[in-house]
Amino acid sequence: MNKKIIWGVIGAGSVCEIKSVPAMYKLPGSRVKSIMRRNAFAAEDFAKRHGVHSWTQNADFLFKDNEINAIYIATPPDTHAYYTKKAAQAGKIVYVEKPMARDHDECIKMISVCEKYAVPLFVAYYRRALPHFLRIKKLIDSGYLGNIQKVDIFFNRSLRDMEKDHPEKIWRLNPKVSGGGYFHDLASHQLDLLDFFFGPVIKVQACAKNVSGYYSVPDNVRADLLFKDNVVAKGYWNFASSKTEVKDEILIEGDKGHLAFSTFAHTRISGVSDDFGAINESYQLPQHIQECLIKTIILEIQGKGKCPSTGVSAARTSKVMDIVCNYP
């Protein structure tokens, strides 16, 4: 089966410019028919620049278009559940930006409605399909590190001027819109990666506080995670660090070696194994960062493959974030 995906895009903003939408019209078996944006000038401008022949300010036009069979929801998280329900009721494939929703309860509602109307639900945790993270998973699964003993996440990000002066203008810092703060926006990728590597988290202990005083959501988080195969992970996140302390590293240790890599900063993998020696590899990212994941969606719809990032897997990450940020 070579079914073609015809996309309608809701919220054609900055994330769509390079990361996602170009992949949707460049990949074989996929094209973008129409985009929606509330601002008419911005919608028309985006459509012209990307060679999309139709645009609208009203998402209902996408749901009513019988040729469009897939909806990409690229709005902030507060509208993900609403648009997912509308798309599912229209019988369209759903691809939604991360985090999947504001909380786990909304995720469950999204999964349920997609199951009710028998439509696939995919989530843009695109690192699950990038070559260097696939390589890391292969090394873990092949026994390069032996039995995994522990994982450490170190992530520091310094405050931006806008976060100090006008945090109210940043939707990611408004929990009614984003579900949390930068922990939800950025750490969600790291938590999802660990789920991809090791499976579901079965126990969480955490502390999440705002220590800088510039906004209300947590800017310092520590979490202890236990995965199903007794893999223990510790995460340390500081979104208000000094510029000299900025860091982005994940370290995985086993009884026969270790691996070190970054989530966002670079694509290098370094490590050493008692049995297989040292490793030092670098990978090139695709121009459109979501291309690899979008390709898996196309292949799944065509019956030729499987997408690794679904509503079910993404909901697990949201559940962990709920526990971390509300832990007593």
C-alpha positions as CSV (number, residue, x, y, z in Angstrom):
1,M,0.0,0.0,0.0
2,N,1.4,3.4,-1.0
3,K,-1.2,5.7,0.6
4,K,-0.1,9.3,0.4
5,I,-0.3,11.5,3.5
6,I,-2.0,14.9,2.7
7,W,-1.3,17.2,5.6
8,G,-3.2,20.0,7.2
9,V,-1.1,22.1,9.6
10,I,-2.6,23.9,12.6
11,G,-0.4,26.6,14.0
12,A,2.2,27.2,11.3
13,G,4.7,29.1,13.5
14,S,8.4,29.0,14.1
15,V,8.7,25.2,14.8
16,C,7.2,24.6,11.4
17,E,9.6,26.8,9.4
18,I,12.6,24.4,9.2
19,K,12.1,21.6,11.7
20,S,8.9,19.9,10.4
21,V,6.8,21.2,7.6
22,P,9.5,21.2,4.8
23,A,10.0,17.5,5.6
24,M,6.3,16.9,5.1
25,Y,6.3,18.3,1.5
26,K,9.8,16.9,0.6
27,L,9.5,13.3,1.7
28,P,8.0,10.9,-0.9
29,G,4.4,9.9,-0.1
30,S,3.7,13.1,1.7
31,R,2.5,16.7,0.8
32,V,1.1,19.7,2.6
33,K,-2.2,20.9,1.3
34,S,-3.2,23.7,3.7
35,I,-2.0,25.5,6.8
36,M,-3.9,27.3,9.5
37,R,-2.7,30.3,11.5
38,R,-4.9,32.9,13.3
39,N,-3.0,35.8,11.8
40,A,-4.0,36.1,8.1
41,F,-0.9,37.9,7.0
42,A,1.4,35.4,8.7
43,A,-0.6,32.4,7.4
44,E,-0.5,33.7,3.8
45,D,3.2,34.5,4.1
46,F,4.1,31.1,5.4
47,A,2.0,29.4,2.7
48,K,3.7,31.4,-0.1
49,R,7.2,30.8,1.2
50,H,6.7,27.1,1.4
51,G,4.7,26.6,-1.8
52,V,1.6,25.6,0.1
53,H,-1.4,26.6,-2.1
54,S,-4.0,27.0,0.6
55,W,-4.2,28.7,4.0
56,T,-6.9,29.6,6.5
57,Q,-7.5,31.2,9.8
58,N,-10.1,28.6,10.8
59,A,-8.9,25.1,11.6
60,D,-12.4,23.7,10.8
61,F,-11.7,24.1,7.1
62,L,-8.9,21.5,7.5
63,F,-11.1,19.1,9.3
64,K,-13.8,19.4,6.7
65,D,-11.4,18.9,3.7
66,N,-11.9,15.4,2.6
67,E,-8.6,15.2,0.8
68,I,-6.6,16.1,3.9
69,N,-6.1,12.8,5.8
70,A,-3.6,13.9,8.5
71,I,-3.4,16.9,10.9
72,Y,-0.2,18.2,12.3
73,I,-0.9,20.2,15.5
74,A,1.9,22.6,16.1
75,T,0.2,24.9,18.6
76,P,1.1,25.4,22.3
77,P,0.1,22.4,24.6
78,D,-3.1,24.0,25.9
79,T,-4.9,23.3,22.6
80,H,-3.4,19.9,21.8
81,A,-6.3,17.9,23.3
82,Y,-9.0,20.1,21.7
83,Y,-7.5,19.9,18.2
84,T,-6.8,16.2,18.6
85,K,-10.4,15.5,19.4
86,K,-11.6,17.5,16.4
87,A,-9.1,15.7,14.1
88,A,-10.0,12.3,15.4
89,Q,-13.7,13.0,15.0
90,A,-13.0,13.9,11.4
91,G,-11.2,10.6,10.9
92,K,-7.7,12.1,10.3
93,I,-4.3,10.9,11.4
94,V,-3.0,13.0,14.3
95,Y,0.6,14.2,14.7
96,V,1.0,16.5,17.7
97,E,3.9,18.6,19.0
98,K,5.6,17.8,22.3
99,P,5.0,17.9,25.1
100,M,1.9,15.9,24.2
101,A,-0.4,17.9,26.4
102,R,-0.4,20.0,29.6
103,D,-0.7,16.9,31.8
104,H,-1.2,13.1,31.8
105,D,-5.0,13.4,32.1
106,E,-5.2,15.3,28.8
107,C,-2.9,12.7,27.2
108,I,-5.3,9.9,28.2
109,K,-8.2,11.8,26.7
110,M,-6.3,12.2,23.5
111,I,-5.4,8.5,23.3
112,S,-9.0,7.5,24.1
113,V,-10.6,9.7,21.4
114,C,-8.1,8.5,18.8
115,E,-8.9,4.9,19.7
116,K,-12.6,5.6,19.6
117,Y,-12.4,6.9,16.0
118,A,-9.6,4.4,15.0
119,V,-7.0,7.0,14.0
120,P,-3.3,6.8,14.7
121,L,-1.8,9.3,17.2
122,F,1.9,10.2,16.9
123,V,3.9,12.7,19.0
124,A,6.9,14.8,17.9
125,Y,9.5,13.3,20.1
126,Y,11.7,13.1,17.1
127,R,14.9,12.2,18.9
128,R,13.6,8.6,18.9
129,A,14.4,8.5,15.1
130,L,17.7,10.4,14.9
131,P,20.7,8.4,13.9
132,H,23.0,9.0,16.8
133,F,20.2,8.2,19.4
134,L,19.4,5.0,17.4
135,R,23.1,4.2,17.6
136,I,23.1,4.7,21.4
137,K,20.1,2.4,21.8
138,K,21.8,-0.2,19.6
139,L,25.0,-0.1,21.8
140,I,22.9,-0.4,24.9
141,D,20.9,-3.3,23.6
142,S,23.9,-5.1,22.2
143,G,25.7,-5.2,25.6
144,Y,28.4,-2.7,24.8
145,L,28.0,-1.4,28.4
146,G,27.2,-4.8,30.0
147,N,24.4,-4.5,32.6
148,I,23.3,-0.9,32.9
149,Q,23.9,0.4,36.5
150,K,23.0,4.1,36.4
151,V,22.2,7.1,34.3
152,D,23.0,10.7,35.1
153,I,21.4,13.7,33.4
154,F,23.1,17.1,33.8
155,F,21.4,20.1,32.2
156,N,22.0,23.8,33.0
157,R,20.6,26.7,31.0
158,S,21.1,30.4,31.8
159,L,18.4,32.9,32.2
160,R,17.5,35.1,29.2
161,D,16.8,38.8,29.6
162,M,13.1,38.3,28.6
163,E,12.7,35.7,31.3
164,K,13.9,38.2,33.8
165,D,12.1,41.3,32.5
166,H,8.9,40.0,31.0
167,P,8.3,36.4,31.8
168,E,4.5,37.0,31.3
169,K,5.2,37.3,27.6
170,I,6.7,33.8,27.3
171,W,4.0,31.1,26.9
172,R,6.4,28.4,28.0
173,L,6.5,29.9,31.4
174,N,2.7,30.0,31.8
175,P,1.5,26.6,33.1
176,K,-2.0,27.2,31.9
177,V,-0.6,27.2,28.4
178,S,2.4,25.0,28.6
179,G,1.7,22.7,31.5
180,G,4.9,23.8,33.3
181,G,8.0,25.6,32.3
182,Y,11.3,24.8,30.6
183,F,11.3,21.5,32.4
184,H,8.2,20.5,30.4
185,D,9.6,22.0,27.2
186,L,13.2,20.7,27.2
187,A,13.5,17.9,29.8
188,S,10.6,16.1,28.2
189,H,12.9,15.2,25.4
190,Q,15.4,13.7,27.8
191,L,12.8,11.8,29.8
192,D,11.3,10.5,26.5
193,L,14.8,9.3,25.4
194,L,15.3,7.4,28.6
195,D,11.9,5.8,28.1
196,F,13.0,4.9,24.5
197,F,16.3,3.4,25.8
198,F,15.0,1.6,28.9
199,G,11.3,1.4,28.9
200,P,8.7,2.9,31.3
201,V,9.6,4.5,34.6
202,I,8.1,2.6,37.5
203,K,9.1,4.9,40.4
204,V,9.8,8.6,40.8
205,Q,11.1,10.7,43.6
206,A,11.8,14.4,43.0
207,C,12.0,18.0,44.1
208,A,11.0,20.9,41.8
209,K,11.3,24.5,43.0
210,N,11.7,28.0,41.6
211,V,14.8,29.5,43.2
212,S,15.5,32.5,40.9
213,G,12.2,34.2,41.7
214,Y,11.8,35.5,38.1
215,Y,8.7,33.4,37.3
216,S,6.4,30.9,39.1
217,V,7.2,27.5,37.5
218,P,10.1,25.4,38.6
219,D,13.6,26.4,37.4
220,N,15.5,23.9,39.5
221,V,14.6,20.2,39.4
222,R,16.1,17.0,40.7
223,A,14.6,13.6,40.0
224,D,15.4,10.0,40.9
225,L,13.9,7.5,38.4
226,L,13.7,3.8,38.5
227,F,13.1,1.9,35.3
228,K,11.5,-1.5,34.8
229,D,14.8,-3.4,34.6
230,N,16.2,-1.8,37.7
231,V,18.0,0.9,35.8
232,V,18.4,3.9,38.2
233,A,18.6,7.4,36.7
234,K,19.3,10.8,38.4
235,G,18.5,14.0,36.7
236,Y,19.6,17.5,37.6
237,W,18.1,20.5,35.8
238,N,18.9,24.2,36.4
239,F,17.2,26.7,34.1
240,A,18.6,29.7,35.9
241,S,22.3,28.8,36.0
242,S,25.2,31.1,35.4
243,K,26.5,31.3,31.9
244,T,29.7,29.6,32.9
245,E,27.9,26.6,34.2
246,V,25.8,25.8,31.1
247,K,25.9,22.1,30.4
248,D,24.0,19.4,28.5
249,E,25.2,15.8,29.2
250,I,23.8,12.4,29.7
251,L,26.1,9.7,31.1
252,I,25.1,6.0,31.0
253,E,27.3,3.6,33.1
254,G,27.3,-0.2,32.9
255,D,29.4,-2.8,34.6
256,K,31.5,-3.0,31.5
257,G,31.8,0.7,30.3
258,H,30.1,4.0,29.8
259,L,28.7,6.3,27.2
260,A,28.4,10.1,27.2
261,F,26.4,12.3,24.9
262,S,24.3,15.4,24.6
263,T,20.6,15.9,24.1
264,F,20.7,19.3,22.4
265,A,24.2,20.7,22.1
266,H,26.0,18.2,19.8
267,T,25.8,14.8,18.1
268,R,29.0,13.2,19.5
269,I,29.0,9.9,21.3
270,S,32.0,9.0,23.4
271,G,32.6,6.1,25.7
272,V,34.6,3.0,26.4
273,S,33.8,-0.7,26.9
274,D,35.9,-3.4,28.6
275,D,35.0,-5.8,25.8
276,F,34.8,-3.6,22.7
277,G,37.2,-0.7,23.4
278,A,36.7,3.0,23.0
279,I,34.1,4.8,20.8
280,N,34.2,8.4,19.6
281,E,31.6,9.1,16.9
282,S,29.9,12.2,15.4
283,Y,26.8,12.3,13.4
284,Q,25.2,14.9,11.1
285,L,21.7,16.0,11.8
286,P,19.2,16.2,8.9
287,Q,18.4,19.8,7.7
288,H,14.8,19.3,8.9
289,I,15.2,17.8,12.4
290,Q,11.8,16.0,12.4
291,E,12.3,14.4,9.0
292,C,13.4,11.0,10.3
293,L,10.4,10.7,12.5
294,I,8.0,11.9,9.9
295,K,9.4,9.3,7.5
296,T,8.5,6.6,10.0
297,I,4.9,8.0,10.2
298,I,4.6,7.8,6.4
299,L,6.0,4.2,6.4
300,E,3.6,3.1,9.1
301,I,0.6,4.5,7.3
302,Q,1.8,2.7,4.2
303,G,2.2,-0.5,6.2
304,K,5.9,-0.6,5.7
305,G,7.2,0.3,9.1
306,K,6.5,1.5,12.6
307,C,6.7,5.0,14.2
308,P,8.5,4.8,17.6
309,S,6.8,7.9,19.1
310,T,3.1,7.4,19.8
311,G,0.5,8.8,22.1
312,V,1.0,5.9,24.5
313,S,4.7,6.4,24.8
314,A,4.5,10.2,25.0
315,A,1.8,10.0,27.7
316,R,4.3,8.1,29.9
317,T,6.7,11.0,29.7
318,S,3.9,13.4,30.7
319,K,3.0,11.2,33.7
320,V,6.6,11.4,34.9
321,M,6.6,15.2,34.6
322,D,3.4,15.4,36.5
323,I,4.9,13.4,39.3
324,V,8.2,15.3,39.3
325,C,6.6,18.8,39.4
326,N,3.9,17.9,42.0
327,Y,5.9,15.6,44.2
328,P,5.5,16.6,47.9
